[in-house]
Amino acid sequence: MRCITETLFPLILNAKLNLYLKEIADACGIKKNLTFHMARHTFATTVTLTNGVPIETVSKLLGHTRIATTQVYAKVIERKGSDDMQSLKNKLRSDKDNLKSNKIEND
């Protein structure tokens, strides 16, 4: 297996990167305080895991030495899935109740 040792982008200190993110947020009118940590978390959850990238791959991309570290991100996805399914259940229940109500009114 070939190991890649070169970097694609120049290495930037965390504080400098957070400053760049603040400038980008200001330019885009984003009120939230963007940080490198937030960017990593978003990449792990929204970009990769929710789009079906295997957790082992995400772990490697994030530079984690233990898969357990990456599994924290997967728990966020599981909780979101559970919340989404509960919302769907509530919507279906509401739709069913509306259909019953309409049927009674039409009878």
N, C-alpha and C positions, 0 to 999 in steps of 0.2 A: 504494500500500500504506500502510495506517495504522500508525503507530508508537505504541506504548503507552509512555508515559513515567512514569505513576504506578505506585507500588508497592502491592501487595495488603496486605503486612504491613509494620510499621515496621522500619527497618534496625537490626540489632543487631550489635555488635562480635563478632568471632570468639571472643574469650576469654569474653565473657558468654554466648554461645550454647553454648560447650563446658561452662560451668558449669551451665546449664540442663539440658543433656543428661546431665551427671553426676547431677544431682538426680533426673531421670526414671529413669535406670538404677538408682539406689539405691532409689527407690520401687517399682520393678518387680522388684527382686532380681536385676538383671543385673550380672554380675561384670566384664564387659568394659568397658574404658575407651572410652566412646562419644565421638566427636569430630565436628565439622562435616565434616571431610574424609571420614570414614567414611560419614557420612550422604549426602554427594554421590556417593560411589562406589557405595553401595547403590542410590541412586536411579537412577544411570546404568545399572548392570548389571541388578539384580534387578527393578526396577520398570519400566524402559522397554525396554531392548534385548532382554531375554529375553521380553518380551511383544509383540515385533514393531514397536515404534516405530522409524521410520527413523532412521538415525544422524544425518542432517542435522537432524532435529527435535531430537534429544537434544543435539546440538552447540549449537543455538540456545538451548535451555532452560538449558544449563549456562553460557551466555555465552561460549563459546569463539569466538575469531576465526578459528581454523584447524581444519578438519575432522580434521587429523592429530592434534590434541590429544585429540579425542574417540575416535579410533581405538584409543587405548590401552585404553579400556574394552571395545571390541569384541574385542580380542585376549583379554581375560579370558574373555569369553563363548565364543570359539572354543576356548580351552583347556578350558573346562568341558565343552563339547560333545564334544570329543575324549575327555576322561576318561570321560564318561558312556557314549559308544559303546564304549570299551574295557571298561567294566564290563558292558555288555550282551553283548558278545562273550564275555566270560568266563562269564557266567551261562548263555548259550545252549550253550556248550561243556560246562559242567558238567551241564546238563539232558540233553544228548545222551549224555554218558558214563553218567549215571544210567539212562537208558532202555536203553542197551546192557547195562548191568549187570543190570538187572531182566529183560531178555529172556533173558540167559544163565542166570539163576537159575530162570526158569520153563520152560526147555527141558529 
